[in-house]
Amino acid sequence: MLAPDICNFKLKHTHHNFSKCTLNGDQLDDIIAKHSFNHSLCAVFPDTLNLPSDISECFSFDTEYYKISKIPVSEFVDNVFIEAFVKRGELTALSLDTLLDIDNCAAVTPSGILVLSLTKVVFQELGVDKGPAVNLIKQMVSQKIQLHIDLKNSCFKPGKKNYDRIHNQLKKMKQLKMNFVLSWEPDNAKVCPSSIAAYFHKRGYLVEECFPSKTSRVDYNLKLPSESADPDEIFEWFGLYALGAREYPDPVHQEFLSTYPGMNMETVGQIVFIQWTGLFTTRKVGKILNELRKYMSTRPSIPFIGLHVQGFDDAPVSWDNKANHFLTCGDNNYSFILYPNENASIMKIY
């Protein structure tokens, strides 16, 4: 058997973009708003021994979300559900245990778009066409079709031909029953976010409350990047440190490992690192950023603060609700470096 001619395989390029902005400007918030499905957050605090409780708690306070088992996708187009939750808050929902490249996947974005990433066979069986509230996107590489259904569209309601057909067809699709993780943030502060869990529980579905998992560490006597270092060098250092890379290989593995010299770092200090993994909404990430802004104002001597946000690999959409091409250049994450001089740097991967 001959080995495949891998030299002729076309490389899939990952795009990255560096930019600078002011710490309290809108650009950081705009980046957050364009990335709906956030799976992991990690932050690094150089020259720091202990974090104040309000910083530690901002990553974990009010971050619970819910896992709903075996929900038919038709539940999300039920008019009662749309009026009660989609139009009265921000709903973030994502199918769980589904592989984007081979399975049918679904999601609801905070802007109220139901996204269905379907195989060609299931799409043809569904029999839904493009309409005033429906957009079709064909993905040539994965041979899948995406349906974007605007649940907030004024014409998407009972009695309208487009709504009635989609609702009826989805109710027939037994293969579009999935496990979901979701979080709902009501516009009215007096309404409890857990109302959505009670809604699905009353409808007979298994509901589990989930909380993000945490890892943290404090490292001492480490070389730190200087304030004058280029942003791309700091981002690279941030990534290596978050992965636990050693500055020097140990003697046992030295001959097998390549070395990366990196930048010249003369300052030595301690670092606090925290990472949370779960489901984080855009509103929650925005609140965390605001807490980091406040903390930065109280620490004029801190070199910088790093924040990294990693998206879900198998989310059907990524930046700006565009199709996420997992396994064919599907990186979707971003990082911020915040400086005490009220400036910031952004690295966006797409």
N, C-alpha and C positions, 0 to 999 in steps of 0.2 A: 504493500500500500504506500503510495507516494504522499509525502507531507504536503500540506497546502502551501501554495506560493504566497506566503504572508507578506513578502516584499511588495506585492501589488495591492495590498489592502489599503484603502484610503483612510487617512487619519481624520478623526473627528476633532475639530478644534474647540477648545474651551476658551471663551472670551472673558477677559477681565478688564476692568476699568478703574483707574485711580482718579480721584478728584479731591479738591479741598473746599472747605466751606467754613462758616462761622459756627461756633458751638451752639448758639441759641437761635440760629436761623431755621428756615423751613426745610432745607435740603435733607437733613437727617430724617425728619419726620416723613418727608415724601418717599424716601427709600423704604422706610418701614411700611407705609401704607400700600406700596406696590407689591409686597411679598406676603401673601395671605397665610400660607401654611408653614408654620415654624415648629421644628421638632426639638431643637437643642439650642441653648444659650450658654455661652461661657464668657467669663470676664476675668481679666487679669489686672491686679493692682500692685504695681512696683513700689518699692520703698515703703511697704506697709506691713505692720505686724498683726493688727486686728481691725476688722471692719466694724463700724457701728451697727447696732441692731436694725436700724431702719433700712440700711443697705442690704443686709442679709435677708431681711424679711420681705423686701420688695420683690425678690425672685420667687418667693413661696407664698406670699399672702394672696388669698383670693384667686388661686391658680388652679383650682380643681376643675376637672372636666369629666365627661361621662362616656362610657362605652355602652352602646345599645346593640344588642345581638339580633341578627337576622331580621333586619328591617327591609321591607320592599321599598325600592326607590320611589314608588308611587306615593308613599307617605309624605314626601317632601313637596309634592304638587297638590296635596289636599288643600282646598281653599281655607278651611278652618286653621290649618297649620300656618299657611302663608300669612293670613291676617293677624294671627296671634303672635308669631315669632319673627318671621322674615321681615315684615313691615314695621315691627315695633322694637327693633334692636339689630344687633349684628350677630348673625349666626355663622359659625365656622364649623363645617362638618367634612369628614374625610373617611372614605372607605378604608377598612383595616384588613390586613391579611390578603390583600390583592396585589398582584404584580403588574405593574403598568405595561410591560412589554408583551404580556401574553393574556392577561385577564381583563374582564370588564371591571372598570373602576368608576367611582363617582365622588363628587364633592359639591359642597355648597360654599360659595365665597361670601365674605362679609358684605359685598355689594348686592347680594341676592341673586347670584347666577348659579343655577344648577348645572353642573358639568358632568356629562356622561361620556366616558371614553370606552367605546364599544368595538368589539371585533366586527368584521365585515358581516359575518353570518347573523349575529344578534341584531346589528343595525338594520339589515334587510328584513328580518322578522318583525322588528319593531314597526317599521313602515311609517316613520315620521319624516315629513318634508320641512324644508326651510319655510319660515313664516315670520310674521311681525315680531314675535317674541322668541324665535328660534333661529340660531345660526349654526351652520354645518361647517366643520373643518376636517378636511381629509389629510391624513398623515401618511405620506408616501412610503417612508422608511419602515414604519411598524405595521403598515397595512391596517390601520385602525381609523375610525371616524369619531370625531368629537361632536357632541351636541351641547350647545350653550343655550340654556333656557332661562330667559329673564323672568324670574318669579314676581318681580315688582312691576312689570309692564302693565299698563292700564287695560290692555286688551286681553291679558291672560287671567281670565276669570270664568266661572261657570256660565254657560249659555253662549259663550263664544266658541266658534267651530275649532279654532286652533287649540284652545284649552281642553275642550271636551275630548278631542281625538287623542291628545297626548296623555291625558289622565286615564282614559279607557285602555289605551294600548299598553301603558306601563303597568296597569293592574293585571294584565294578562301575562306579563313576562316573569315567570317564576324564577328564571335564572338571574334576574336582577334583584336578588335578595342578599344583602351583605351585612357584615358587622361594621359599625361606624364609631368613630370617636368624634365628639362634638362639644362645643362650648357656645353658650348664648349669653350675650351681654345686652340687657334691656336698656332702652333709651331712658326709661323712667327709673330713677334711683330707688323708688319705693317698691318696685317689683323685684322679686327674688329671682336670681339667675337659675336656681334649681327648678323653676316652674316647668322648664322643658323636660327635665327628668321625670317629674310627676306626670306630665302629659303622656309620655311614652309608656310609663308604668301602668297608667290607667287603661291604656290601649292593649295591655297584655304582653309587652315586650320586656325582656330581661335587661335591667338597667344596673350598671355598676359605676360607683363613684371612683374616680382615679385622681392621683396626685403625682406631680412631677417627681422624679428621682434626683437625688443630689450627690455629687462627688465634690470634694474640696481638698486642698492641700496648701501647706505653707512651706516654702523652700527658703533656705538661708544661704548667705554668702554666694549669691549668684551674680554673674556679670550682667549689667543692665544696659540697654541701649541709651545713648545720650539723647538729650532733647534736640540736638542738631542733626540727628540721623535722618536719612531720607525716609519718607513714609513707606515706600515699598520694602525697605530693609526692616523697618519695625514690623510690618505685617508678616514678613517672612519669619522673623524671630518669634512673633506671637504664635504662628502656626506650629513651629518646631517645639516651642515650649509647651503648648497645649497638648501636643502628642507625647510629651515626656521624653523628647530626644535629649541625649546626653551631649555635653560640650565635647567630651573626648570619649572614644570607645574604650571599653575595658580591655585589659590585656588578653583575655581569652578569645574575644571576637575581633580584635583589632585588624588582623590580616584579612578578614572577610568583609569588613565594612568600609564603604567609601567615607570620605570626610568632607565636611562643608565648612570652609573657614569663616564665612560670614563677615560681619563688619567688625571694626575695632571697638571693643567695649572696655572701658577703664573703670567705670563706676561699679562698685560691688554693694549689693543690698539684699533685702528679703522680698519675697513676692507672695501675695495671696492669690490663689486661683480657685474659682468656683465654677461648677457646671451643673446645669439643670436640664433634664430630658423629659419631654412629655408633649403636650399640645399647648402652644402659646399663640394667642390671638394678636392681631396687629395692635389693638388697644393696649394689651398687656405689655407688649414690647415697648410701646410708646411711653407707658408709665414708668417702666424700668429706666429708660433713657432719661426721663425727667429727674428721677432720683439720682442718677449718676451726675447729671448737670449740677444739681444742688450740692452733692458731695464734693464735686470738683471745686466749687466756689469756696469751700471750707478748707481745702488742701492746696494752697498756692505753691507748695514745695514739691508736690508729687510730679514726677516726670510726665506721666500720661496715664490714661486708663484705656484698656482695650476691651471691646465688646464684639463677640462673634455670634452670628445667628445662622444656624444651619436649617435648611428646608427638608421636607420629607422627600426621600428618593422617589417614591411611587405616587406622589400627588399628581393628578392629571394635568394641572396647570401650575405655572411658576410665575415669573415676573409679568406683571400687567395682565394676568389671566391668560397668558399665551401658553400653548401646549408645551408640556415638560417632556423633552426627548430623552428619557432615561436610557442609559446604555449607549446613546448616540449623542454625546455632549449634553448630559443632563444635570450638570452642576448647577445648583441654585442656592447660593448663600452670599452673605455680605459681612463685612467687618467695619467697625468704627474705631479710630484712635482719637481720643479726646484729650486736649491739651489745656493746661491751666491758663494759658494766654487767650482763652475763649476762641480758639481755632479747633478745627477737626479735620481728619482725613477719612476718606471713604474708599473701600475696595469692594467692588461688586463683581461677582462671578456669575456668568450666564452662558 
